[in-house]
Amino acid sequence: MSKRAVITGISGQDGSYLAELLLEKGYEVVGVVRRLSAPNHWRIEHLLDRIELRPADLLDQLSLIKVIEDVRPHEVYNLAAMSFVPASWEQPLLTGEYNAQGVTRMLEAIRQVDTSIRFYQASSSEMFGKVRETPQSETTPFYPRSPYGVSKVFAHYITVNYRESYDLFAVSGILFNHESPRRGLEFVTRKVSDGVARVKLGLADTLALGNLEAHRDWGFAGDYVRAMWSMLQRDAPDDYVISTGISHSVRDLVRIAFSHIGLDWHNYVETKPSLLRPAEVEHLIGDSTKAREALDWSPTIDFDHLVGKMVDSDLQRLQDSHQVDSEVTAAPR
């Protein structure tokens, strides 16, 4: 009998890669999606005939209980969240409802329906915030610097609490930044790859950014979902940092992206104070030794390759879009 998995946030970057991985492993995959007038399923469009989508919302306890009762999954991966850090200052209460209380609602649904279900919570390196030590590991104290980071700390510890209080197989993956061509355009990596592609194609003259000195530990999302799955295959639940162990600045990101298309970034990038965070997280770099040893996990794509992959994808997307627009404009009326 094949395993069944529920993925919240299946239409996002991580959800789409995880769905692909689980399907390859023979799982029945059920994705939880909110009811929207205009569904945003472009990342999973190629999977829609192989997965099932069910309406539910992390703000609605009863809808989560119904999904768990109907599907009876072996595993639940909670990837849904308000994930764009800058937006959390504009909507701190809603961020808390989704990212903190939403996790509690899902854990409670599992506790009420079937405590044998294994649960994965997507924690974040943003919990480290104003870092207490470098690199950051599972034992590094948290010091979040945004409403998003604060909400993730709550979600992390409520997961630990349900594990210890109710003997649930509940784990948290403390994932450092992980990117791909499926990343949202609001995130700095994708903003850069899209901006570079636009400059290359003559669709833009400049790229506006905020803090170029912020350092992040960036990996490939497709690698990181393998770690998520591996955590739920262990004999005992535990929490793991997932990272490359290599840090790059936003300046490095920009330089590599522009050099990929043969241009000097100095001629195109401008910094704007309006794009700075109210409280910055300056330097994140993870120590994933525990995951590498216990999960036999390691990243497969280095940073330069990842950035080039994203730039190439955006170049192709914009070229295809421009071609379609040109054909529509030239069509006889």
Buried (B, 14 or more C-beta within 10 A) or exposed (E): EEBBBBBBBBBBBBBBBBBBBBBEEEBBBBBBBBEEEEEEBEBBEEBEEEBEBBEBBBBBBEBBBBBBEEBEBBBBBBBBBBBBBBBBBEBBEBBBBBBBBBBBBBBBBBBEBEEEBBBBBBBBBBBBBBBEEBBBBBEBEBBBBBBBBBBBBBBBBBBBBBBEEEEBBBBBBBBBBBBBBBBBEEBBBBBBBBBBBBBBBEEBEEBEBBBBEBBBBBBBBBBBBBBBBBBBEBEEBBBBBBBBBBBBBBBBBBBBBBBBBEBEBEEBBEEEEEEBBEEBBBBBBBBBBBBBEEBEBEBEBEBBEBBBBBBBBBBEEBEEEEEEEEEEEEEEE
